[in-house]
């Protein structure tokens, strides 16, 4: 009797482990877009879809986007494109030093060079796509911090 009870308990634990390990149902592009658009509207933003299908919004006069990634919907990225224009080769060297400094000094956020511009981003892995809501405000704060750190270093 005791042996049967123990085996039953082990089977139950094994079944629950398999159930939890199964990946949640994949969200469509439209579902992801709607989820981000709805959340941003609730938070007082005026979001819209851009030409790439990403969700674009403004904060404090600057334009950001949430990338839609159907193939990896647990990957969450807020982008801040083209916030600094690189004017010449000498400035590019200074940009690389400032970007390295800002990336080292700030958690999760990063700045990087795209052609002749500097971009910022937050990139996270989430357990479910819906989890972005619990980290959105802190992510925006970290993104602003990495950009401010970069700009301060550039102006030294």
Rosetta silent file (secondary structure, phi, psi, omega in degrees, C-alpha in Angstrom):
SEQUENCE: XXXXXXXXXXXXXXXXXXXXXXXXXXXXXXXXXXXXXXXXXXXXXXXXXXXXXXXXXXXXXXXXXXXXXXXXXXXXXXXXXXXXXXXXXXXXXXXXXXXXXXXXXXXXXXXXXXXXXXXXXXXXXXXXXXXXXXXXXXXXXXXXXXXXXXXXXXXX
SCORE:     score description
SCORE:     0.000 S_00000001
   1 L     0.000  -47.969 -179.684    0.000    0.000    0.000 S_00000001
   2 H   -63.390  -39.579 -179.851    2.740    2.440    0.987 S_00000001
   3 H   -63.247  -42.183  178.574    4.718    1.539   -2.129 S_00000001
   4 H   -63.780  -40.422  179.037    1.690    2.266   -4.352 S_00000001
   5 H   -64.054  -43.789  179.071    1.171    5.611   -2.639 S_00000001
   6 H   -64.541  -44.947  178.128    4.816    6.598   -3.154 S_00000001
   7 H   -61.965  -40.324  178.237    4.729    5.560   -6.830 S_00000001
   8 H   -62.800  -43.070  179.383    1.514    7.505   -7.345 S_00000001
   9 H   -63.892  -42.188  178.113    3.060   10.601   -5.774 S_00000001
  10 H   -63.126  -42.153  177.273    6.162   10.291   -7.968 S_00000001
  11 H   -63.005  -40.067  178.642    4.025    9.953  -11.097 S_00000001
  12 H   -62.954  -45.108  178.217    2.030   13.021  -10.103 S_00000001
  13 H   -62.378  -43.658  179.295    5.209   15.065   -9.596 S_00000001
  14 H   -62.214  -42.765  179.854    6.590   13.861  -12.950 S_00000001
  15 H   -63.945  -42.396  179.167    3.348   14.754  -14.732 S_00000001
  16 H   -65.022  -38.747  178.120    3.311   18.246  -13.192 S_00000001
  17 H   -61.563  -45.027  177.986    6.929   18.807  -14.217 S_00000001
  18 H   -63.598  -41.961 -179.165    6.118   17.909  -17.827 S_00000001
  19 H   -62.401  -42.356  179.428    3.026   20.123  -17.747 S_00000001
  20 H   -71.694  -29.321 -177.887    5.033   23.113  -16.490 S_00000001
  21 H   -75.544  -17.351 -179.488    7.837   22.486  -18.968 S_00000001
  22 L   -68.402  137.826 -178.458    5.526   22.742  -21.953 S_00000001
  23 L   -71.956  138.716  178.073    5.914   25.980  -23.823 S_00000001
  24 L   -64.055  159.489 -179.172    2.909   28.313  -23.766 S_00000001
  25 L   -59.425  135.934 -177.379    0.933   28.715  -26.964 S_00000001
  26 L   -67.849  136.092  178.650    2.720   30.974  -29.439 S_00000001
  27 L   -87.989  146.722  177.220    1.222   34.432  -29.866 S_00000001
  28 L   -81.012  166.710  176.540    0.531   35.842  -33.323 S_00000001
  29 H   -56.600  -44.898 -178.135    1.916   39.142  -34.561 S_00000001
  30 H   -65.305  -38.751  178.527   -1.519   40.708  -34.190 S_00000001
  31 H   -65.822  -42.566  177.736   -1.915   39.421  -30.604 S_00000001
  32 H   -63.342  -47.158  179.408    1.485   40.812  -29.617 S_00000001
  33 H   -57.158  -47.907 -178.693    0.740   44.152  -31.263 S_00000001
  34 H   -62.445  -42.463 -179.813   -2.638   44.396  -29.526 S_00000001
  35 H   -59.703  -47.141 -179.707   -1.172   43.457  -26.147 S_00000001
  36 H   -68.752  -43.854  179.643    1.506   46.181  -26.387 S_00000001
  37 H   -59.815  -47.390 -179.023   -0.871   48.792  -27.867 S_00000001
  38 H   -61.222  -45.213 -179.163   -3.490   48.183  -25.164 S_00000001
  39 H   -62.106  -48.509 -177.907   -0.953   48.370  -22.346 S_00000001
  40 H   -61.825  -39.257  176.480    0.631   51.578  -23.630 S_00000001
  41 H   -61.846  -44.136  178.034   -2.790   53.213  -24.027 S_00000001
  42 H   -59.725  -32.381 -178.779   -3.670   52.237  -20.440 S_00000001
  43 L   -86.358    1.515  176.443   -0.423   53.865  -19.302 S_00000001
  44 L    94.741    5.185  176.474   -1.250   57.142  -21.081 S_00000001
  45 L   -83.959  166.695  175.141    0.900   56.768  -24.188 S_00000001
  46 L  -118.746   80.524 -175.870   -0.367   57.254  -27.742 S_00000001
  47 L   -80.041  160.384  173.770    1.066   54.183  -29.496 S_00000001
  48 E  -152.480  163.535  175.277    0.820   53.287  -33.159 S_00000001
  49 E   -85.529  135.288  176.421    2.150   50.611  -35.489 S_00000001
  50 L   -90.894 -177.244 -176.014    5.162   51.669  -37.545 S_00000001
  51 L   -64.319  -20.988  177.902    6.004   50.550  -41.084 S_00000001
  52 L   -89.761   -6.185 -176.694    7.759   47.420  -39.747 S_00000001
  53 L    88.853    4.540  175.650    4.746   46.412  -37.650 S_00000001
  54 L   -81.226  164.223 -178.513    6.490   47.329  -34.404 S_00000001
  55 E   -96.563  115.338 -176.629    4.690   49.379  -31.757 S_00000001
  56 E  -102.142  143.828  177.570    5.944   52.963  -31.696 S_00000001
  57 E  -154.911  160.937  178.099    5.308   55.450  -28.892 S_00000001
  58 E  -108.862  145.557  174.427    6.641   58.727  -27.527 S_00000001
  59 E  -142.936  124.164  179.052    7.943   59.406  -24.059 S_00000001
  60 L    51.346   40.081  175.098    9.204   62.818  -22.932 S_00000001
  61 L    83.842   -4.580 -179.781    9.367   63.977  -26.563 S_00000001
  62 E  -107.880  151.635 -178.101   11.444   61.040  -27.837 S_00000001
  63 E   -99.499  130.729  179.113   10.257   58.183  -30.048 S_00000001
  64 E  -124.841  168.308  172.910   10.645   54.560  -28.922 S_00000001
  65 E  -145.072  151.287  169.774    9.411   51.237  -30.243 S_00000001
  66 E  -104.711  120.573 -177.557    8.619   47.787  -28.924 S_00000001
  67 L   -73.803  135.410  175.230    9.856   45.235  -31.415 S_00000001
  68 L   -93.608  120.318 -177.872    7.406   42.546  -32.471 S_00000001
  69 L  -129.653   90.162 -176.108    9.217   39.203  -32.626 S_00000001
  70 H   -64.817  -34.397 -177.648    6.799   36.393  -33.483 S_00000001
  71 H   -72.492  -18.826  179.629    9.559   33.760  -33.659 S_00000001
  72 H  -147.251   72.087 -172.810   10.651   34.517  -30.081 S_00000001
  73 L   -70.804  -10.359  174.648    7.763   36.200  -28.287 S_00000001
  74 L   -85.904   -4.500  174.620    9.457   35.777  -24.883 S_00000001
  75 E   -90.732  127.200 -176.658   12.197   38.136  -26.107 S_00000001
  76 E  -120.726  127.184  179.542   11.282   41.732  -25.273 S_00000001
  77 E  -135.066  127.600  166.978   13.024   44.754  -26.787 S_00000001
  78 E  -105.803  126.153  179.619   12.368   48.448  -26.407 S_00000001
  79 E  -109.689  146.065  174.878   14.364   50.423  -28.952 S_00000001
  80 E  -127.720   88.313 -172.454   15.356   54.089  -28.918 S_00000001
  81 E   -79.615  149.700  167.166   16.668   54.709  -32.445 S_00000001
  82 E    52.458   45.091 -178.909   18.881   57.500  -33.720 S_00000001
  83 E   -86.082  -11.353  177.817   19.212   59.510  -30.525 S_00000001
  84 E  -143.827  125.226  178.018   22.741   60.700  -31.416 S_00000001
  85 E   -91.717  131.129  177.921   24.087   61.479  -34.898 S_00000001
  86 L   -88.809  118.306 -172.639   27.784   60.737  -35.474 S_00000001
  87 L   -86.398  -28.491 -175.870   29.211   63.711  -37.358 S_00000001
  88 L  -161.282  177.417 -176.650   32.745   62.517  -38.232 S_00000001
  89 H   -63.892  -40.654  179.826   35.440   59.879  -37.713 S_00000001
  90 H   -63.087  -42.385  179.649   36.849   61.564  -34.600 S_00000001
  91 H   -66.452  -34.459  178.743   33.430   61.668  -32.980 S_00000001
  92 H   -57.600  -40.913  177.954   32.879   57.993  -33.840 S_00000001
  93 H   -62.829  -42.642  178.587   35.867   57.077  -31.651 S_00000001
  94 H   -65.782  -37.813  177.722   34.474   59.128  -28.782 S_00000001
  95 H   -60.240  -43.897 -178.735   31.035   57.494  -29.306 S_00000001
  96 H   -63.625  -39.398  177.893   32.555   54.027  -28.966 S_00000001
  97 H   -67.237  -44.588 -179.267   34.256   54.973  -25.700 S_00000001
  98 H   -65.897  -38.773  178.544   31.069   56.601  -24.345 S_00000001
  99 H   -64.503  -44.365  178.506   28.944   53.599  -25.391 S_00000001
 100 H   -60.157  -44.660  178.578   31.317   51.195  -23.667 S_00000001
 101 H   -60.564  -48.262 -177.617   31.225   53.343  -20.532 S_00000001
 102 H   -64.855  -40.138  179.749   27.395   53.607  -20.527 S_00000001
 103 H   -65.576  -37.779  177.995   26.937   49.864  -21.151 S_00000001
 104 H   -68.563  -35.002 -172.120   29.249   49.016  -18.257 S_00000001
 105 H   -86.280  -11.307 -172.492   27.523   51.466  -15.909 S_00000001
 106 L  -125.077  134.120  178.150   23.894   50.494  -16.609 S_00000001
 107 L   -74.532  139.901  169.605   22.063   47.226  -15.995 S_00000001
 108 L    68.457  -40.992 -176.967   20.224   45.523  -18.897 S_00000001
 109 E   -79.136  157.334  175.719   20.236   48.574  -21.197 S_00000001
 110 E  -149.963  156.186  171.526   22.726   49.183  -23.948 S_00000001
 111 E  -121.660  148.390 -177.420   23.737   51.738  -26.544 S_00000001
 112 E  -157.001  162.972 -177.569   25.329   50.859  -29.854 S_00000001
 113 E   -91.251  131.658  172.689   26.249   52.273  -33.258 S_00000001
 114 E  -126.407  104.373 -175.729   23.996   51.749  -36.291 S_00000001
 115 L    57.392 -114.711 -178.934   25.672   53.298  -39.357 S_00000001
 116 L  -108.451   27.815  179.868   26.102   56.969  -38.397 S_00000001
 117 E  -134.669  160.168  175.289   23.694   56.984  -35.467 S_00000001
 118 E  -110.350  133.394  178.802   23.598   55.746  -31.902 S_00000001
 119 E  -115.074  157.441  171.566   20.675   53.633  -30.721 S_00000001
 120 E  -123.148  155.383  176.517   19.623   52.517  -27.274 S_00000001
 121 E  -158.858  159.463  168.977   17.728   49.412  -26.271 S_00000001
 122 E  -116.344  131.646  179.405   16.475   47.205  -23.494 S_00000001
 123 E  -134.497  121.415 -175.291   16.604   43.500  -24.270 S_00000001
 124 E  -135.558  152.414  166.458   15.108   40.897  -21.929 S_00000001
 125 E  -102.020  130.013 -179.354   13.996   37.286  -21.875 S_00000001
 126 L  -116.543  151.888  177.886   10.613   36.886  -20.206 S_00000001
 127 L   -65.004  -39.609  174.865    8.854   33.734  -19.029 S_00000001
 128 L  -138.405  153.277  179.070    5.754   34.808  -20.974 S_00000001
 129 H   -56.034  -34.585 -178.284    5.199   37.750  -23.331 S_00000001
 130 H   -65.459  -18.991 -178.587    2.665   39.226  -20.878 S_00000001
 131 H   -66.192  -12.579 -179.883    5.386   39.586  -18.240 S_00000001
 132 H   -58.601  -29.549 -176.925    6.643   42.745  -19.964 S_00000001
 133 H   -59.699  -36.421 -176.864    4.014   44.693  -17.999 S_00000001
 134 H   -77.067  -13.548 -178.938    5.795   44.064  -14.701 S_00000001
 135 H  -120.450    1.614 -174.163    9.140   45.379  -16.015 S_00000001
 136 H   -60.768  -51.190 -176.688    8.086   48.081  -18.477 S_00000001
 137 H   -62.057  -43.356  179.651    8.528   51.116  -16.203 S_00000001
 138 H   -67.620  -35.435  177.472   11.876   49.930  -14.883 S_00000001
 139 H   -63.412  -43.928  177.785   12.991   49.109  -18.420 S_00000001
 140 H   -63.219  -39.272  177.928   12.156   52.624  -19.592 S_00000001
 141 H   -62.646  -44.984  179.242   14.030   54.029  -16.611 S_00000001
 142 H   -64.809  -38.511  179.003   17.114   51.918  -17.403 S_00000001
 143 H   -64.268  -43.202  177.625   16.951   52.921  -21.064 S_00000001
 144 H   -65.277  -36.719  179.089   16.834   56.614  -20.126 S_00000001
 145 H   -64.694  -45.334 -178.735   19.713   56.058  -17.693 S_00000001
 146 H   -65.466  -37.126  178.292   21.973   54.435  -20.284 S_00000001
 147 H   -68.057  -44.990  178.516   21.251   57.250  -22.772 S_00000001
 148 H   -61.423  -40.494  178.393   21.870   59.949  -20.139 S_00000001
 149 H   -63.524  -42.906  177.182   25.116   58.243  -19.119 S_00000001
 150 H   -60.246  -51.678 -176.644   26.221   58.090  -22.767 S_00000001
 151 H   -60.642  -43.339  178.875   25.352   61.762  -23.419 S_00000001
 152 H   -59.217  -44.355  179.859   27.128   62.902  -20.243 S_00000001
 153 H   -65.045  -38.327  178.665   30.279   61.016  -21.280 S_00000001
 154 H   -64.447  -30.242 -176.103   30.105   62.511  -24.774 S_00000001
 155 L   -89.278   -1.267  178.347   29.963   66.037  -23.325 S_00000001
 156 L   -71.842    0.000    0.000   33.018   65.600  -21.072 S_00000001
